[in-house]
Structures are given as structure tokens and as C-alpha cells.
Amino acid sequence: MTFAHWLPFAIASAILVAIPGPTVLLVVSYALGHGRRYALATTAGVALGDFTAMTASMLGLGVILAASATLFSMLKWVGAAYLIYLGIKLWRAPVMDADAADTSETRPGRIVAHAYAVTALNPKSIIFFVAFVPQFIDAHAATLPQIVIFEATFLVLASLNACGYALLAAAARKAVRNPRVQRTVNRTGGSLLIGAGLFAAAWKKAAA
């Protein structure tokens, strides 16, 4: 693969991951609620979720989802329900004093699992990778090495993007000292996650 084939993919991927979606909303929500110490946990969950979606796409799951309305609907409803559940949980989250230490019992492993589920259980992402990656494949070179490079590139960019959003949100959290403001942030983020879940549930297969 030449640099000329890789660069357009890298630029397109950087633009795509920067656009806020359900994963970014989750990352920001956790950072606002728990601070910088969970940035790496959410980033790891996003990276693992993207890796799963891209690998499944390359193994042909995307083709199966595109062809099977039943399988597509099942995965879509599971992902939508999970987003709505997380949105409700964030909406009901208690506010904390920004100067006080975070004593919540939320464990990094649970946050990794949440971020992973939101990212990996998005059927649109799997089908997107099937449609997106092949456009940058050089037909005159070996396919597998190109896929590995593209996947690694996307994962690095997605991880940096998630970590950046998390750190920015964690920094903004320090300025949020009013419980009323915290409650507003929680409910806004929760509403956005619920909305993303409802949108995912209503999203039609034909839109893929």
C-alpha cells in the first residue's frame, strides 16, 4: 500500500470519529460524572468496541447483517435498548460536590464494558465499515495487510478522539460546582443518550 492510498483513509476516518455520536456522548457523560480517572477506561472500551465491529465486518458479519433483516433487527434493538438504559441511568445520577473526592462505586471494568457495548452493538457501524473500508483498498496489492493497516489506523484515531473528549469533559467538570448545573448536565446527557437509542430503534435498514 502506498502513502497515497493510506492518507485519504486516515483523513476520512479522522473526520468521521470526530463527529459526536452515542459513543462520544457516553464518554463525555462518564468524564463529567467521574472525572479524568475514567478517561482511559472509556477509551479502552471504545477501542475494543471499534475493533470488534471492524473485525466482524471484515469477517463478513456486515454482509450477513445487510442480508438478514431478522438478525439486523435483533442487534439494532439490543443496542437501542442499552443506550436508553444508560440514558435513564445518567438522568437519575446523583449530583456531587465538584471539590469532593469521587466515592462512587463505579468500577473501571464496568465502564469499559459499557463503552464496549455501546460501540460494538451498533449494527450501523458494522455495515458502515463494510461499505467504507473497501473504497480505499488498492486492488493491485495484497488485501489482508491493507485491512490490518486500515483497522489499526482507525482504532488509533478513534482512541485518541475518545480520550480527547474525555479529558476535555473532565476538565470542564472542575468548573461545574453548582449542583443545579450538574443536574442539568446529567439530564441533558441522559436525554441525548435516550434520544440516540430511540433514533437507533427507528433507524431503517434501508438507510444503511
C-alpha positions in Angstrom: 0.0 0.0 0.0 1.3 3.5 -0.9 1.0 6.6 1.3 -1.4 8.0 -1.3 -3.8 5.2 -0.6 -3.5 5.4 3.2 -3.7 9.2 3.6 -7.3 9.7 2.3 -8.5 6.9 4.6 -6.8 8.5 7.6 -8.3 11.9 6.8 -11.8 10.5 6.2 -11.5 8.4 9.4 -10.4 11.4 11.5 -13.4 13.4 10.3 -15.8 10.6 11.0 -14.6 9.8 14.5 -14.7 13.5 15.5 -18.4 13.7 14.8 -20.3 13.2 18.1 -22.4 10.1 18.3 -23.6 7.7 21.0 -20.1 6.6 21.9 -18.9 10.2 22.3 -22.0 11.0 24.4 -21.2 8.1 26.7 -17.5 9.1 27.0 -18.4 12.7 27.9 -21.1 11.6 30.3 -18.7 9.4 32.3 -16.0 12.1 32.3 -18.4 14.7 33.6 -19.7 12.3 36.2 -16.4 10.7 37.4 -13.5 12.8 36.2 -10.3 12.2 34.4 -9.5 8.9 36.2 -12.1 7.1 33.9 -10.8 8.5 30.6 -8.6 5.5 29.9 -11.4 3.1 30.8 -13.8 4.7 28.4 -11.1 4.9 25.7 -10.3 1.2 26.1 -14.0 0.3 25.8 -14.3 2.4 22.6 -11.2 0.9 21.1 -12.3 -2.7 21.9 -15.8 -2.0 20.5 -14.4 -0.5 17.3 -12.0 -3.4 16.9 -14.9 -5.9 17.3 -17.1 -4.0 14.8 -14.3 -3.7 12.2 -13.1 -7.3 12.6 -16.7 -8.6 12.4 -17.2 -6.5 9.2 -14.0 -7.9 7.6 -15.1 -11.4 8.5 -18.3 -11.0 6.7 -20.8 -10.2 9.5 -21.6 -6.9 7.9 -22.7 -8.8 4.7 -24.9 -11.1 6.9 -26.5 -8.1 8.7 -27.1 -6.4 5.4 -28.8 -9.5 4.1 -30.7 -10.7 7.2 -33.5 -8.4 8.3 -34.1 -10.6 11.5 -30.5 -10.5 12.7 -30.2 -6.9 11.9 -33.3 -6.0 13.8 -32.3 -8.1 16.8 -28.9 -6.4 17.1 -30.4 -3.0 16.5 -33.0 -3.4 19.3 -30.4 -4.7 21.7 -28.1 -1.7 21.1 -31.0 0.8 21.2 -32.3 -0.6 24.5 -28.9 -0.4 26.0 -28.5 3.2 25.0 -31.8 4.1 26.5 -30.9 2.2 29.7 -27.7 4.2 30.0 -29.5 7.4 29.3 -32.1 6.8 32.1 -29.2 5.8 34.5 -27.4 9.1 33.7 -30.6 11.1 34.1 -31.1 9.7 37.6 -27.5 10.0 38.6 -26.9 11.9 41.9 -25.0 15.2 41.8 -21.7 15.6 43.6 -19.7 18.4 45.0 -17.0 19.1 42.4 -14.5 19.7 45.2 -15.2 16.4 46.9 -13.5 13.2 46.1 -15.5 10.8 43.9 -16.5 8.0 46.2 -18.9 6.3 43.7 -18.6 2.5 43.4 -18.5 2.6 39.6 -15.6 0.4 38.6 -13.3 0.9 35.6 -14.2 -2.6 34.3 -17.8 -1.7 34.2 -17.2 1.5 32.3 -15.0 -0.4 29.8 -17.9 -2.9 29.3 -20.4 -0.1 28.9 -18.3 1.8 26.3 -17.6 -1.5 24.5 -21.3 -2.5 24.3 -22.4 0.9 23.0 -19.7 0.9 20.3 -19.8 -2.8 19.3 -23.6 -3.2 19.4 -24.2 -0.7 16.7 -25.2 -2.5 13.5 -24.9 0.7 11.5 -21.1 0.8 12.4 -20.6 -2.8 11.2 -22.3 -2.1 7.9 -20.6 1.2 7.6 -17.2 -0.5 7.8 -18.2 -2.9 5.1 -19.1 0.0 2.8 -16.3 2.4 3.9 -13.1 0.4 4.0 -13.2 -1.3 0.6 -13.3 2.0 -1.2 -9.7 2.6 -0.1 -8.4 -0.8 -0.9 -5.7 -1.0 -3.6 -6.8 -3.8 -5.9 -3.2 -4.3 -7.1 -1.8 -5.0 -3.6 -2.4 -7.8 -1.0 -5.8 -7.2 0.7 -5.1 -8.5 4.2 -2.1 -6.2 5.0 -4.2 -3.2 3.9 -7.1 -4.2 6.1 -4.8 -4.6 9.1 -3.3 -1.2 8.4 -6.6 0.5 7.9 -8.1 -1.1 11.0 -5.1 -0.1 13.1 -5.3 3.4 11.8 -9.0 3.8 12.6 -8.5 2.3 16.1 -5.7 4.7 16.9 -7.7 7.7 15.7 -10.9 6.6 17.5 -9.0 6.0 20.7 -7.3 9.4 20.6 -10.7 11.0 19.8 -12.4 9.3 22.7 -9.6 10.2 25.1 -9.6 13.8 23.9 -13.3 14.2 24.5 -13.0 12.5 27.9 -10.1 14.8 29.0 -11.9 17.9 27.8 -15.1 16.9 29.6 -13.1 16.1 32.8 -11.5 19.5 32.7 -14.9 21.2 32.2 -16.2 19.2 35.2 -13.9 21.1 37.5 -15.7 24.3 36.6 -19.1 22.7 37.3 -19.6 23.3 41.0 -23.3 24.2 41.2 -25.5 21.1 41.8 -28.1 22.6 39.6 -25.7 22.8 36.8 -24.5 19.2 37.4 -28.1 18.0 37.4 -28.7 19.9 34.1 -25.6 18.3 32.5 -26.6 14.8 33.7 -30.2 15.2 32.4 -29.0 16.7 29.1 -26.5 13.9 28.5 -29.1 11.3 29.6 -31.7 12.8 27.2 -29.2 12.7 24.4 -28.4 9.1 25.1 -32.1 8.2 25.3 -32.6 10.1 22.0 -29.8 8.2 20.4 -31.3 4.9 21.5 -34.7 5.9 20.1 -33.1 7.0 16.9 -31.3 3.7 16.6 -34.5 1.9 17.2 -36.3 3.9 14.5 -33.4 3.7 12.0 -34.4 1.8 9.0 -32.3 -0.9 7.3 -32.7 0.9 4.0 -30.8 3.9 5.4 -27.6 1.8 5.7 
